[in-house]
Amino acid sequence: MNNNSKGRVLVTGGTGFLGAYIIRELVEKGYAVRAIRRDNHPPAFISPTTWQSVEWVSGDVLDVTGLEEAMEDVDAVIHAAAKVSFSTRDRRELFHTNINGTANVVNLALEKNIKRFLHISSVAALGRVGNGEQVTEEKKWSDSKWNTNYAISKFHGEVEVWRGIGEGLPAAIVNPSTLLGYGDWNSGSCALFRSAFREFPWYTEGVNGFVDVTDAARAIVGLLESDISGERYILNGDNWTFRSLFDHMADGFGKKRPSREATPFLAGIAWRMARLKTVFTGKPSILTRESAKVARTKTFFDNSKILQQLPGFRFTPLEETIKNACNAYLREEPHS
């Protein structure tokens, strides 16, 4: 799809972290954007100018009637709506939103003969074995104790997209690693910054992939402008230990670095204490049994395929991403 056609793009999950940055990229490139939102209030990381240039539709991917109306007269769909959680109590909602919701979007896109479809999946959907593996787009899913409920839901959501591709949907899939940048630091991966600011004491030597949210948005819109179909792309800036990640975040805030290694035994104590605190405060914690398990694994994600597909595209160094995000949080967030 060429942006010169002035086609209309529907973005699901428009007020989510990645969804908002995708919208910003689309608006800056001159696309007509329609987006589905569940909240009437713009996130702090969407500028008023961008917000006002979008045709907002209140709705939900589980509402087929509303979704059908939102997809009227649309040329392309970027499906970014998803539930992200590592709490076992959210398992039912994860499966409903990430699997059934994706099936709804795919079915309607087929019915409406949508010209381009981009599905925002996750590297979690590729599966994790925890032994230091190098993951490429060719990796096949396998059941593993390291796979979280979120990963399972995203894998089955992808299955719905592959089904759609088999039925003629011109779709591509992207698998971002953990997104970093300025957003709502009370939710999702942005909460990593809040934890560093509050001098979270634990670290692990586990390895994971991380990517600048603005890079992910640029790559997604770049693929939208191509005619690629039936392919998936890992979006990953670099692979770092969680210790290095938290060290850089702490340095960016001028805070104390984490100093206690979360061995399996200590991590078990830590997530149980976090769960107990959640019971009393009602506020979700970034540290759960599942997130503690993932933080001890070592997984390396290969980004060479997207770099080959988009000539001239480069990922922002994570040091720069973290520094910029820390400065934005210090400017914008209320701190106690």
N, C-alpha and C positions, 0 to 999 in steps of 0.2 A: 504494500500500500504506500503510495507516495503522498506526502503531506501537501503537495501542490494541488491535489484533487479536492482539498478542503473537506475531506470525509469527516463524519462524526464518529467519535470513539466513545464507547460506553466503558466506564471503569467501575467494577464492583469493589466494595470495600474502600470507597473514595476518601474516607476520613481516617483510615488506618495509617500506620507509620509509612510503609512502602507505598501504599495507594496514593497518599498525599504527595509524595515526591514524584510519582509517575505523572500525576495530574499537572504538577508544576512544569515538568519537562514537556508535556504535551502542549500546554498553554503557551509556553515560551516558543515552541516550534510552530505555533499558529493553527493547531487543530481545534475543531469544535469539540468540546468535551461535555458529555453527560455523565453524571456519576451518581451512584447509589450511596445513600448515607443512612445511618441509624440514629444520628445525633444532629440536632439543629445548630449546634455550636461549633464554629470552626476551630480546629486545633491551633495551638500557638505557632506551629511550624508551617501553617499555610498563610500566606500574606493575604490581607483583605482584597487586594487587587486580583489575585488568582482566584480566591473564593468567589468573588462576584462575577467572574467571567465564565464560571461553570454553570451548566444547567443541572441543578441538584434535584434528585428524585428520592423521596423517602421510601425506604423499602428494605427488603431482606431477601437473600438468595433462597430462603425456604418458602417464600411467598410467590408461588408460580404466576398468579394473576398479575401482581405488581411487577414481577420480573419481565413478563411478556410485554407489558406496556412500556417499560423502560427500554426494551430492545427494538421498539418500533423505529424505522428509518435510521438504523445504525449500520455503519459500514464495518466496524471492527469492535471487538470486545477484548478488554484486558481484565481477566478474572483474578482479582487480587484479594477478594473477601475470604477470610479464613479465621478460624478460632485457633489461637495459640495459647497453650497452657501445658504445664508439666505437673498439674495437680490431678490426682486420680479421681477426685470428685467431679471433674469436668469431662470425664470420658464420654458420657452420653452426648453432651453438647458438641464435643469435638467431632464425633462420628456423624452427627446430624448435619452440622454445618459443612465440614470438609469433604464429606462423601455425598450425602443426599443433595446438599446445596450445589455442589459442583455438577452432579448429574442433571439438576434442573437447568443450570446455565448451558451446559453442553446440548441438552435436548432442544432448548429453545433456539440456540444458535444454529443448529441443524435445520430446524423448522423455518427460521427466518432467512436462511441462506446467507449467513454472515460471511463476509469476504476474508477477514483475517481474525484469528483467535489466538490470544496469548494467555497461557495458563501459568500463574505464579505458584509454583510448588515449593519445595524446600530440599536441601541436601538430605534432610532427615528421611525423605521418601526413597532415597537410594539404599537405606539400611545401614546399620553400623555393627561391626563385629568387635571393635575395641582393641585390636591387636597391632595398631600402627600401620594399617593398610593405606595404600594410595588409591583414592577413589576417582574414577573417571565416569563419563556418561554411559559407559558400557556395563557398569556394575549391575548385576541382577539382584533383586531383593531376595533376602533369605531371612527366615525367622531367627531371631536372636534375643537373648536376654537383655541386650543393650538397646533394643528398639523401644522407644517410649510410645505411649498411646497417641501422642501427637504424630510421631513418625508413621505409625500404622494407619492413622486416619489420612495423612497426606499421601501415602502410597496408594491406598484404595481410591482416593480422589483422582490421582493420576490415571488409574485404571479406567475411570470414566472418560477421561480425555482421550486416552488411546482408543477406547471404543468409538468415540466420536470421530477420531481420525480415520478409523477403519470404515466408518459410514460416510466419509467424504468431507469431514470438517477440515478446512485448511488451517491447521493449528500447530503451534510450537509450544514447548514447555521450557520454563527456566527453573533452575534449582538454586536459589540463593543460599549462601551459608549464613551465619549469624550476622544480622544487619547492625551496623554501627552508625551513629550520627545523632543529630539533635532532634528529639521528639518528646513524647510524654514519658518522663523518667519514672513514672509510677507504674508503668506496664511494659511487658515484653522485654526485648533485649536492651531497651533504653534504661531499664532498671539496673543494669550492670553499672552504669555511671553513678546512679544514686547510691549504690552499695559502696563504690569506691570513695565517693564524697563523704560517706558516713563511716569511713575507715573500717570496712568489713575486714575482719582479721584473718580469714582463711584463704589459702591458695592451694592449687593442685598443679602438678606437672603434666596434667592431661593436655592434649593438643586438639585444637578445633580450627575450623575455617572461619574467617571474618571478612566482611565486605562493607565498604562505604555505601550507605543507602542511596546517595546521589549517583554513584557508579552503577548500582543495580538498576535504577530508573533509566539512566542513559542507555544501558545495554538493552533493556526491554523495549524502549521506543525504537532503538536501532533495529531490533529484530522485527518490530511491527512494520517498518519501512522496507523490509525484505520480502521475498516470496517464499521463504523457507517454510516447509511444512513437514510434519512427521519426525521432527528432531527435538532433542532436549539439550540444554546448555547449563553447565554449572557456572554460577556467578560467585567467584571467590577471589578476594584480594590477596590474602596470604593466610598461612597456617601458623598460628602462634600457640604457645602454652598459655593456659589461663593465668599462670603466675605473671608472665610477661604482660599480658593484657591489663591485669589489675595494677601492676607496677606503673605502667604508662598512664593509666587513668588517675592513679593517686598523685603522680608527679604533675599531671595537668591541672589538678585541683590544689596542689600544694599541701596534700594530705599525707598521712603516714601510710607506707606500703604495708600490705598484708604480711604477717610474720609467722603464721601458724600453718604448717602443712596439714591438709585434710587427708590423713590416712583413711582407709576404709572404716576403721573403728571410730575415729574422731568425726568423720563425715556423717556417720550414722547418728552420733550424738547431736551433731549440729543441726541436721535436718529435722530431727525429732523436737529439738528445742524451738526451731523456727515454726514447726507445725503447732506446737503448744501456744506460742505467741500469737499465731494467726487466730486460734480459737478465742483468745481473750480480746484481741484488738479488732478482729473482723477484716483485717487488711491482708491481702495475699502476700506471700513471701517468694522471692526469687529462688530461695533454697528449698527444694522439695526432695523427696526420695529419688524421683526420676532425674531431676537436674543434677543432683549430687552424683548419681551414677554416670551420667554423660560426662561430667567434668573430670572423671578419672580415666576416660578412654583417650586413645590417641588415634586421630583420624586426619589424614591429609587429603585435601581436595585439589584436583588438577583443573586449572582454568584455561588450558591451552586451546580448547575447541572454540570458545567464544572469541578469543583473541584472533584466531584464524578467520572466523566468520566476519568479524567487524574490523577491517584494516584501519589502523590508526587509533583504535580504542586502547586505552591504558587504564589500569586500576590505580587509584590514589594510594600512596603508601599509608599503611595503618597508623604510623606515628603522626602523620599529618591529619588524618581523619580524627584521631582521638584528641589531638591538640585543639583542632577547630571546634569539636563538639564540647569539650570541657569549657572553652571560652564562652560558647553560646549558653551553656547551662549556668555558668557563673553570672552572665549578664541577665538572663531571663527568669531563672527559677527563684522562688522564695526559699531562703535557707534559714534553718533554725539551728 
